[in-house]
Structure formats: C-alpha cells, structure tokens
C-alpha cells in the first residue's frame, strides 16, 4: 500500500493549469511534468507522516 498514489494526478494537473491561468496572465501552460507530480506526492506523504508523528496520543480523531 505504501506505493499507492495518494494524489489524484488528473485533478492535480488540472488544478495547476487552472491556477496558472489565474495567477500568471500572459503565460500559457498546457502541461505539467510527471517529475513535478511525483515531487508533490513525496512532499504530501512526508507532511502527513510528520503530522502523524507529532500528533498527541489522545482520543480517536486525527486532527493534523
């Protein structure tokens, strides 16, 4: 299960393209590199694992 993607690549790609249109007027970006998506996946996994390690051992709800 550790190798399963947690990011939806299609939605992440579309979000990036949409944000480029909003934030970078005059630049037409139509592609997102696979390396960038992989890097985002890596950072998200590390963020989640760090939050879990710092979370108090109390209650049953993960608050992050």
N, CA, C and O atoms as a printed pandas DataFrame, in Angstrom:
     atom_number atom_name residue_name chain_id  residue_number  x_coord  y_coord  z_coord
0              1         N          UNK        A               1    0.822   -1.200    0.000
1              2        CA          UNK        A               1    0.000    0.000    0.000
2              3         C          UNK        A               1    0.863    1.260    0.000
3              4         O          UNK        A               1    0.384    2.320   -0.403
4              5         N          UNK        A               2    2.097    1.179    0.431
5              6        CA          UNK        A               2    2.961    2.348    0.504
6              7         C          UNK        A               2    3.234    2.958   -0.871
7              8         O          UNK        A               2    3.508    4.154   -0.968
8              9         N          UNK        A               3    3.163    2.160   -1.926
9             10        CA          UNK        A               3    3.447    2.666   -3.262
10            11         C          UNK        A               3    2.227    3.240   -3.964
11            12         O          UNK        A               3    2.353    3.811   -5.048
12            13         N          UNK        A               4    1.064    3.101   -3.374
13            14        CA          UNK        A               4   -0.155    3.611   -3.986
14            15         C          UNK        A               4   -0.158    5.140   -3.951
15            16         O          UNK        A               4    0.132    5.743   -2.918
16            17         N          UNK        A               5   -0.487    5.757   -5.078
17            18        CA          UNK        A               5   -0.558    7.220   -5.135
18            19         C          UNK        A               5   -1.675    7.727   -4.236
19            20         O          UNK        A               5   -2.750    7.131   -4.169
20            21         N          UNK        A               6   -1.417    8.821   -3.553
21            22        CA          UNK        A               6   -2.465    9.434   -2.746
22            23         C          UNK        A               6   -3.001   10.699   -3.411
23            24         O          UNK        A               6   -4.067   11.196   -3.047
24            25         N          UNK        A               7   -2.258   11.216   -4.383
25            26        CA          UNK        A               7   -2.743   12.357   -5.169
26            27         C          UNK        A               7   -3.501   11.848   -6.389
27            28         O          UNK        A               7   -3.097   10.871   -7.020
28            29         N          UNK        A               8   -4.588   12.508   -6.712
29            30        CA          UNK        A               8   -5.276   12.230   -7.964
30            31         C          UNK        A               8   -4.551   13.042   -9.035
31            32         O          UNK        A               8   -4.682   14.265   -9.089
32            33         N          UNK        A               9   -3.792   12.362   -9.880
33            34        CA          UNK        A               9   -2.934   13.051  -10.842
34            35         C          UNK        A               9   -3.727   13.935  -11.800
35            36         O          UNK        A               9   -3.298   15.043  -12.122
36            37         N          UNK        A              10   -4.869   13.455  -12.251
37            38        CA          UNK        A              10   -5.680   14.231  -13.193
38            39         C          UNK        A              10   -6.168   15.532  -12.559
39            40         O          UNK        A              10   -6.085   16.596  -13.173
40            41         N          UNK        A              11   -6.675   15.445  -11.333
41            42        CA          UNK        A              11   -7.171   16.641  -10.652
42            43         C          UNK        A              11   -6.041   17.593  -10.274
43            44         O          UNK        A              11   -6.202   18.811  -10.350
44            45         N          UNK        A              12   -4.898   17.039   -9.865
45            46        CA          UNK        A              12   -3.747   17.874   -9.525
46            47         C          UNK        A              12   -3.253   18.626  -10.753
47            48         O          UNK        A              12   -2.974   19.823  -10.688
48            49         N          UNK        A              13   -3.149   17.922  -11.865
49            50        CA          UNK        A              13   -2.740   18.541  -13.137
50            51         C          UNK        A              13   -3.683   19.678  -13.506
51            52         O          UNK        A              13   -3.235   20.771  -13.851
52            53         N          UNK        A              14   -4.983   19.425  -13.434
53            54        CA          UNK        A              14   -5.961   20.438  -13.809
54            55         C          UNK        A              14   -5.919   21.633  -12.863
55            56         O          UNK        A              14   -6.053   22.777  -13.299
56            57         N          UNK        A              15   -5.733   21.374  -11.569
57            58        CA          UNK        A              15   -5.633   22.457  -10.597
58            59         C          UNK        A              15   -4.448   23.363  -10.934
59            60         O          UNK        A              15   -4.569   24.587  -10.896
60            61         N          UNK        A              16   -3.310   22.765  -11.262
61            62        CA          UNK        A              16   -2.125   23.549  -11.604
62            63         C          UNK        A              16   -2.388   24.393  -12.849
63            64         O          UNK        A              16   -2.087   25.586  -12.862
64            65         N          UNK        A              17   -2.944   23.787  -13.887
65            66        CA          UNK        A              17   -3.235   24.510  -15.126
66            67         C          UNK        A              17   -4.197   25.665  -14.850
67            68         O          UNK        A              17   -3.996   26.774  -15.347
68            69         N          UNK        A              18   -5.238   25.408  -14.059
69            70        CA          UNK        A              18   -6.215   26.461  -13.729
70            71         C          UNK        A              18   -5.574   27.600  -12.945
71            72         O          UNK        A              18   -5.869   28.769  -13.194
72            73         N          UNK        A              19   -4.692   27.262  -11.994
73            74        CA          UNK        A              19   -4.037   28.293  -11.192
74            75         C          UNK        A              19   -3.061   29.112  -12.032
75            76         O          UNK        A              19   -2.916   30.315  -11.815
76            77         N          UNK        A              20   -2.401   28.478  -12.977
77            78        CA          UNK        A              20   -1.515   29.217  -13.880
78            79         C          UNK        A              20   -2.330   30.266  -14.641
79            80         O          UNK        A              20   -1.897   31.410  -14.781
80            81         N          UNK        A              21   -3.508   29.875  -15.129
81            82        CA          UNK        A              21   -4.362   30.814  -15.867
82            83         C          UNK        A              21   -4.774   31.997  -14.997
83            84         O          UNK        A              21   -4.843   33.131  -15.472
84            85         N          UNK        A              22   -5.048   31.726  -13.719
85            86        CA          UNK        A              22   -5.472   32.792  -12.806
86            87         C          UNK        A              22   -4.319   33.688  -12.356
87            88         O          UNK        A              22   -4.459   34.910  -12.293
88            89         N          UNK        A              23   -3.192   33.076  -12.049
89            90        CA          UNK        A              23   -2.106   33.795  -11.392
90            91         C          UNK        A              23   -1.010   34.302  -12.318
91            92         O          UNK        A              23   -0.267   35.210  -11.947
92            93         N          UNK        A              24   -0.896   33.740  -13.503
93            94        CA          UNK        A              24    0.196   34.100  -14.404
94            95         C          UNK        A              24   -0.356   34.520  -15.762
95            96         O          UNK        A              24   -0.124   33.851  -16.770
96            97         N          UNK        A              25   -1.072   35.611  -15.781
97            98        CA          UNK        A              25   -1.642   36.142  -17.029
98            99         C          UNK        A              25   -0.526   36.329  -18.051
99           100         O          UNK        A              25    0.552   36.824  -17.723
100          101         N          UNK        A              26   -0.789   35.937  -19.269
101          102        CA          UNK        A              26    0.196   36.097  -20.315
102          103         C          UNK        A              26    1.085   34.888  -20.527
103          104         O          UNK        A              26    1.849   34.846  -21.492
104          105         N          UNK        A              27    1.000   33.900  -19.640
105          106        CA          UNK        A              27    1.786   32.677  -19.815
106          107         C          UNK        A              27    0.819   31.534  -20.057
107          108         O          UNK        A              27   -0.067   31.281  -19.242
108          109         N          UNK        A              28    0.985   30.853  -21.159
109          110        CA          UNK        A              28    0.135   29.718  -21.481
110          111         C          UNK        A              28    0.876   28.433  -21.123
111          112         O          UNK        A              28    1.863   28.074  -21.765
112          113         N          UNK        A              29    0.400   27.762  -20.113
113          114        CA          UNK        A              29    0.982   26.497  -19.672
114          115         C          UNK        A              29   -0.055   25.416  -19.946
115          116         O          UNK        A              29   -1.192   25.517  -19.485
116          117         N          UNK        A              30    0.318   24.403  -20.677
117          118        CA          UNK        A              30   -0.641   23.344  -21.018
118          119         C          UNK        A              30   -0.213   21.975  -20.502
119          120         O          UNK        A              30   -0.973   21.011  -20.597
120          121         N          UNK        A              31    0.995   21.884  -19.957
121          122        CA          UNK        A              31    1.479   20.594  -19.475
122          123         C          UNK        A              31    2.120   20.738  -18.102
123          124         O          UNK        A              31    2.631   21.799  -17.742
124          125         N          UNK        A              32    2.081   19.651  -17.346
125          126        CA          UNK        A              32    2.727   19.596  -16.032
126          127         C          UNK        A              32    3.617   18.361  -16.049
127          128         O          UNK        A              32    3.162   17.274  -16.405
128          129         N          UNK        A              33    4.862   18.516  -15.674
129          130        CA          UNK        A              33    5.792   17.387  -15.740
130          131         C          UNK        A              33    5.434   16.310  -14.716
131          132         O          UNK        A              33    4.957   16.593  -13.618
132          133         N          UNK        A              34    5.681   15.084  -15.115
133          134        CA          UNK        A              34    5.488   13.958  -14.212
134          135         C          UNK        A              34    6.396   14.043  -13.009
135          136         O          UNK        A              34    6.032   13.610  -11.916
136          137         N          UNK        A              35    7.583   14.601  -13.204
137          138        CA          UNK        A              35    8.527   14.772  -12.097
138          139         C          UNK        A              35    7.959   15.701  -11.031
139          140         O          UNK        A              35    8.153   15.473   -9.837
140          141         N          UNK        A              36    7.256   16.751  -11.464
141          142        CA          UNK        A              36    6.671   17.687  -10.503
142          143         C          UNK        A              36    5.556   17.006   -9.702
143          144         O          UNK        A              36    5.464   17.186   -8.488
144          145         N          UNK        A              37    4.713   16.227  -10.380
145          146        CA          UNK        A              37    3.640   15.499   -9.691
146          147         C          UNK        A              37    4.249   14.510   -8.689
147          148         O          UNK        A              37    3.749   14.376   -7.572
148          149         N          UNK        A              38    5.316   13.824   -9.079
149          150        CA          UNK        A              38    5.998   12.885   -8.183
150          151         C          UNK        A              38    6.556   13.613   -6.968
151          152         O          UNK        A              38    6.469   13.107   -5.849
152          153         N          UNK        A              39    7.134   14.809   -7.179
153          154        CA          UNK        A              39    7.663   15.590   -6.071
154          155         C          UNK        A              39    6.542   16.009   -5.113
155          156         O          UNK        A              39    6.716   15.966   -3.895
156          157         N          UNK        A              40    5.396   16.414   -5.664
157          158        CA          UNK        A              40    4.259   16.783   -4.816
158          159         C          UNK        A              40    3.793   15.588   -3.981
159          160         O          UNK        A              40    3.489   15.727   -2.796
160          161         N          UNK        A              41    3.743   14.431   -4.606
161          162        CA          UNK        A              41    3.351   13.196   -3.908
162          163         C          UNK        A              41    4.305   12.938   -2.735
163          164         O          UNK        A              41    3.866   12.627   -1.628
164          165         N          UNK        A              42    5.601   13.069   -2.986
165          166        CA          UNK        A              42    6.626   12.858   -1.964
166          167         C          UNK        A              42    6.442   13.841   -0.807
167          168         O          UNK        A              42    6.464   13.439    0.357
168          169         N          UNK        A              43    6.262   15.124   -1.120
169          170        CA          UNK        A              43    6.098   16.143   -0.076
170          171         C          UNK        A              43    4.819   15.921    0.727
171          172         O          UNK        A              43    4.817   16.091    1.946
172          173         N          UNK        A              44    3.741   15.544    0.058
173          174        CA          UNK        A              44    2.486   15.296    0.771
174          175         C          UNK        A              44    2.625   14.111    1.722
175          176         O          UNK        A              44    2.179   14.174    2.868
176          177         N          UNK        A              45    3.241   13.037    1.246
177          178        CA          UNK        A              45    3.453   11.866    2.111
178          179         C          UNK        A              45    4.282   12.238    3.345
179          180         O          UNK        A              45    3.948   11.847    4.463
180          181         N          UNK        A              46    5.362   12.993    3.133
181          182        CA          UNK        A              46    6.211   13.401    4.251
182          183         C          UNK        A              46    5.472   14.311    5.218
183          184         O          UNK        A              46    5.645   14.193    6.432
184          185         N          UNK        A              47    4.660   15.209    4.703
185          186        CA          UNK        A              47    3.862   16.104    5.557
186          187         C          UNK        A              47    2.908   15.296    6.432
187          188         O          UNK        A              47    2.807   15.527    7.637
188          189         N          UNK        A              48    2.214   14.350    5.814
189          190        CA          UNK        A              48    1.258   13.530    6.562
190          191         C          UNK        A              48    1.979   12.706    7.629
191          192         O          UNK        A              48    1.532   12.654    8.775
192          193         N          UNK        A              49    3.088   12.064    7.263
193          194        CA          UNK        A              49    3.824   11.242    8.231
194          195         C          UNK        A              49    4.350   12.083    9.388
195          196         O          UNK        A              49    4.315   11.646   10.538
196          197         N          UNK        A              50    4.839   13.288    9.092
197          198        CA          UNK        A              50    5.312   14.171   10.151
198          199         C          UNK        A              50    4.187   14.599   11.080
199          200         O          UNK        A              50    4.358   14.642   12.298
200          201         N          UNK        A              51    3.027   14.916   10.493
201          202        CA          UNK        A              51    1.873   15.298   11.310
202          203         C          UNK        A              51    1.440   14.148   12.211
203          204         O          UNK        A              51    1.083   14.368   13.369
204          205         N          UNK        A              52    1.469   12.928   11.691
205          206        CA          UNK        A              52    1.094   11.761   12.490
206          207         C          UNK        A              52    2.063   11.573   13.644
207          208         O          UNK        A              52    1.639   11.297   14.766
208          209         N          UNK        A              53    3.360   11.719   13.387
209          210        CA          UNK        A              53    4.351   11.534   14.451
210          211         C          UNK        A              53    4.233   12.592   15.542
211          212         O          UNK        A              53    4.511   12.308   16.707
212          213         N          UNK        A              54    3.827   13.806   15.183
213          214        CA          UNK        A              54    3.702   14.886   16.169
214          215         C          UNK        A              54    2.339   14.904   16.866
215          216         O          UNK        A              54    2.166   15.606   17.863
216          217         N          UNK        A              55    1.384   14.149   16.357
217          218        CA          UNK        A              55    0.026   14.169   16.915
218          219         C          UNK        A              55    0.012   13.528   18.302
219          220         O          UNK        A              55    0.634   12.487   18.515
220          221         N          UNK        A              56   -0.700   14.153   19.245
221          222        CA          UNK        A              56   -0.763   13.562   20.586
222          223         C          UNK        A              56   -1.501   12.220   20.568
223          224         O          UNK        A              56   -2.441   12.029   19.797
224          225         N          UNK        A              57   -1.067   11.308   21.417
225          226        CA          UNK        A              57   -1.723   10.010   21.533
226          227         C          UNK        A              57   -2.900   10.180   22.485
227          228         O          UNK        A              57   -2.837    9.822   23.661
228          229         N          UNK        A              58   -3.953   10.727   21.946
229          230        CA          UNK        A              58   -5.109   11.075   22.766
230          231         C          UNK        A              58   -6.337   11.082   21.867
231          232         O          UNK        A              58   -6.296   11.624   20.762
232          233         N          UNK        A              59   -7.406   10.496   22.324
233          234        CA          UNK        A              59   -8.639   10.486   21.551
234          235         C          UNK        A              59   -8.555    9.549   20.353
235          236         O          UNK        A              59   -7.591    8.797   20.204
236          237         N          UNK        A              60   -9.576    9.604   19.502
237          238        CA          UNK        A              60   -9.641    8.715   18.335
238          239         C          UNK        A              60   -9.672    9.458   17.023
239          240         O          UNK        A              60   -9.738    8.836   15.963
240          241         N          UNK        A              61   -9.628   10.768   17.068
241          242        CA          UNK        A              61   -9.715   11.578   15.851
242          243         C          UNK        A              61   -8.370   12.192   15.539
243          244         O          UNK        A              61   -7.746   12.826   16.390
244          245         N          UNK        A              62   -7.927   11.993   14.297
245          246        CA          UNK        A              62   -6.692   12.632   13.850
246          247         C          UNK        A              62   -7.034   14.047   13.415
247          248         O          UNK        A              62   -7.855   14.242   12.518
248          249         N          UNK        A              63   -6.415   15.026   14.040
249          250        CA          UNK        A              63   -6.732   16.417   13.774
250          251         C          UNK        A              63   -5.694   17.046   12.863
251          252         O          UNK        A              63   -6.003   18.009   12.162
252          253         N          UNK        A              64   -4.499   16.543   12.853
253          254        CA          UNK        A              64   -3.448   17.060   11.990
254          255         C          UNK        A              64   -3.040   18.392   12.433
255          256         O          UNK        A              64   -2.157   19.000   11.828
